Amino acid sequence: MVRQLAKRGDKVIAACRNPSKATELQALKAVFVYAAVAQVEAIAPNGFDVLVNNAGISDDGAWTVPVDQTDLDELRTVFDTNVVAMSQKSVIANMSSILGSVTTMTQFGDTVGLPYRASKAAVNMVSVQFANLYGKQALIIFPLHPGWVQTDMGGSQAPLQPPESVSGMLNIIDNATPATNGKCMQWNGQTLGW
Ligand SMILES: NC(=O)c1ccc[n+]([C@@H]2O[C@H](COP(=O)([O-])OP(=O)(O)OC[C@H]3O[C@@H](n4cnc5c(N)ncnc54)[C@H](OP(=O)(O)O)[C@@H]3O)[C@@H](O)[C@H]2O)c1
C-alpha cells in the first residue's frame, strides 16, 4: 500500500513496530517521508484524509480450535490488537475480513477460529457505530476486506497478490462517497454481508 501510494505522489506516513526488520519499508524511504512525529505537522498541517487501520493478528492453528475450546487469553490478545487498538478520525478504512462475516461463515467452517473471526465481526460493529456517529460530519468510515492475500498471514495458497488487493482497496478508498459510509466493503468493490 505504501508503494502504490508513494508512486502516485501521495504523502505517506507509515509506522511500524520494528524499523530495523521492516526492510521493504526501509527501501521505500527515498520515495516516502519517513515517519517522524516532528515532520507530521509540516507534511499534513490540515490533518489526514485517509487513515487505514491495518494491524491485525491471528494465531497459528486457530482454524481447527472448536468454539467451546477457545482460549480466553488468546481471545483477549486478538481483540486487543484487532479491535481495541483501532482509532477513529475524511476516510477511515478499518481492515476487516470475510472471516468476520456471519452471512458467509459456512464457507469457512462455522464452529472454528473464534478469536480472529469474532474480532473481525467486532471490527465491523465498531466501524458501523463510528460511521453512524461521524458519518454525518463528512467522515466516511467503513470496514474493508482485502481479499485472501499472499502475506505472512494469508500464506502462499492465497489467490491474490498484495499489489492487486492494494489497488482494489485504494480504488474503494479514493471513490468512497457518503453512500459508502458504514458499509462492509471488499477489495473488489463488492459489499460483504455482515
Ligand atoms: N492476508 C489476508 O488474506 C487477509 C484477509 C483478510 C483480512 N486481512 C487483514 O488485513 C490486515 C493486514 O494483514 P496481513 O495479511 O498484511 O497480515 P501480516 O502479513 O501478518 O501483517 C500484519 C501486520 O500487522 C502488524 N501488527 C500486528 N500486531 C500489531 C500490533 N499490536 N501493533 C502494531 N502493528 C501490529 C504487523 O507488524 P509487525 O511486522 O511488526 O509484526 C504486520 O505489519 C489485518 O488486519 C488482517 O486481519 C488479511
The ligand as an SDF file (V2000), in Angstrom:
LIG
                    3D

 48 52  0  0  0  0  0  0  0  0999 V2000
   -3.8510  -11.6980    4.2320 N   0  0  0  0  0  0  0  0  0  0  0  0
   -5.1440  -11.9880    4.1430 C   0  0  0  0  0  0  0  0  0  0  0  0
   -5.5580  -12.8940    3.3650 O   0  0  0  0  0  0  0  0  0  0  0  0
   -6.1680  -11.1910    4.9300 C   0  0  0  0  0  0  0  0  0  0  0  0
   -7.5220  -11.4740    4.7340 C   0  0  0  0  0  0  0  0  0  0  0  0
   -8.4830  -10.7480    5.4320 C   0  0  0  0  0  0  0  0  0  0  0  0
   -8.0820   -9.7310    6.2920 C   0  0  0  0  0  0  0  0  0  0  0  0
   -6.7500   -9.4600    6.4860 N   0  0  0  0  0  0  0  0  0  0  0  0
   -6.4010   -8.3600    7.3960 C   0  0  0  0  0  0  0  0  0  0  0  0
   -5.5020   -7.4610    6.7130 O   0  0  0  0  0  0  0  0  0  0  0  0
   -4.6590   -6.8150    7.7020 C   0  0  0  0  0  0  0  0  0  0  0  0
   -3.1980   -6.9740    7.3060 C   0  0  0  0  0  0  0  0  0  0  0  0
   -2.8960   -8.3730    7.3840 O   0  0  0  0  0  0  0  0  0  0  0  0
   -1.6900   -9.0410    6.5610 P   0  0  0  0  0  0  0  0  0  0  0  0
   -2.2480  -10.1130    5.7120 O   0  0  0  0  0  0  0  0  0  0  0  0
   -0.8110   -7.9970    5.9390 O   0  0  0  0  0  0  0  0  0  0  0  0
   -1.0040   -9.7690    7.8060 O   0  0  0  0  0  0  0  0  0  0  0  0
    0.5350   -9.8830    8.1950 P   0  0  0  0  0  0  0  0  0  0  0  0
    1.3310  -10.1470    6.9590 O   0  0  0  0  0  0  0  0  0  0  0  0
    0.5600  -10.8790    9.2850 O   0  0  0  0  0  0  0  0  0  0  0  0
    0.8760   -8.4340    8.7530 O   0  0  0  0  0  0  0  0  0  0  0  0
    0.2030   -7.9400    9.9130 C   0  0  0  0  0  0  0  0  0  0  0  0
    0.7500   -6.5770   10.2460 C   0  0  0  0  0  0  0  0  0  0  0  0
    0.1290   -6.1360   11.4660 O   0  0  0  0  0  0  0  0  0  0  0  0
    1.1530   -5.6280   12.3080 C   0  0  0  0  0  0  0  0  0  0  0  0
    0.7700   -5.7880   13.7070 N   0  0  0  0  0  0  0  0  0  0  0  0
    0.3710   -6.9270   14.3300 C   0  0  0  0  0  0  0  0  0  0  0  0
    0.1230   -6.6770   15.6280 N   0  0  0  0  0  0  0  0  0  0  0  0
    0.3860   -5.3590   15.8150 C   0  0  0  0  0  0  0  0  0  0  0  0
    0.3300   -4.5020   16.9400 C   0  0  0  0  0  0  0  0  0  0  0  0
   -0.0590   -4.9580   18.1270 N   0  0  0  0  0  0  0  0  0  0  0  0
    0.6720   -3.2020   16.7780 N   0  0  0  0  0  0  0  0  0  0  0  0
    1.0680   -2.7280   15.5650 C   0  0  0  0  0  0  0  0  0  0  0  0
    1.1480   -3.4810   14.4490 N   0  0  0  0  0  0  0  0  0  0  0  0
    0.8130   -4.7850   14.5860 C   0  0  0  0  0  0  0  0  0  0  0  0
    2.3940   -6.4580   11.9720 C   0  0  0  0  0  0  0  0  0  0  0  0
    3.5510   -5.7630   12.3640 O   0  0  0  0  0  0  0  0  0  0  0  0
    4.9590   -6.5000   12.6010 P   0  0  0  0  0  0  0  0  0  0  0  0
    5.5560   -6.7150   11.2390 O   0  0  0  0  0  0  0  0  0  0  0  0
    5.6970   -5.5020   13.4280 O   0  0  0  0  0  0  0  0  0  0  0  0
    4.6500   -7.7660   13.3080 O   0  0  0  0  0  0  0  0  0  0  0  0
    2.2610   -6.5750   10.4520 C   0  0  0  0  0  0  0  0  0  0  0  0
    2.8230   -5.4320    9.7920 O   0  0  0  0  0  0  0  0  0  0  0  0
   -5.0010   -7.4710    9.0660 C   0  0  0  0  0  0  0  0  0  0  0  0
   -5.9070   -6.6300    9.7620 O   0  0  0  0  0  0  0  0  0  0  0  0
   -5.6760   -8.8000    8.6600 C   0  0  0  0  0  0  0  0  0  0  0  0
   -6.5340   -9.2600    9.6660 O   0  0  0  0  0  0  0  0  0  0  0  0
   -5.7830  -10.1740    5.8130 C   0  0  0  0  0  0  0  0  0  0  0  0
  1  2  1  0
  2  3  2  0
  2  4  1  0
  4  5  1  0
  4 48  2  0
  5  6  2  0
  6  7  1  0
  7  8  2  0
  8  9  1  0
  8 48  1  0
  9 10  1  0
  9 46  1  0
 10 11  1  0
 11 12  1  0
 11 44  1  0
 12 13  1  0
 13 14  1  0
 14 15  2  0
 14 16  1  0
 14 17  1  0
 17 18  1  0
 18 19  2  0
 18 20  1  0
 18 21  1  0
 21 22  1  0
 22 23  1  0
 23 24  1  0
 23 42  1  0
 24 25  1  0
 25 26  1  0
 25 36  1  0
 26 27  1  0
 26 35  1  0
 27 28  2  0
 28 29  1  0
 29 30  1  0
 29 35  2  0
 30 31  1  0
 30 32  2  0
 32 33  1  0
 33 34  2  0
 34 35  1  0
 36 37  1  0
 36 42  1  0
 37 38  1  0
 38 39  2  0
 38 40  1  0
 38 41  1  0
 42 43  1  0
 44 45  1  0
 44 46  1  0
 46 47  1  0
M  CHG  2   8   1  16  -1
M  END
$$$$
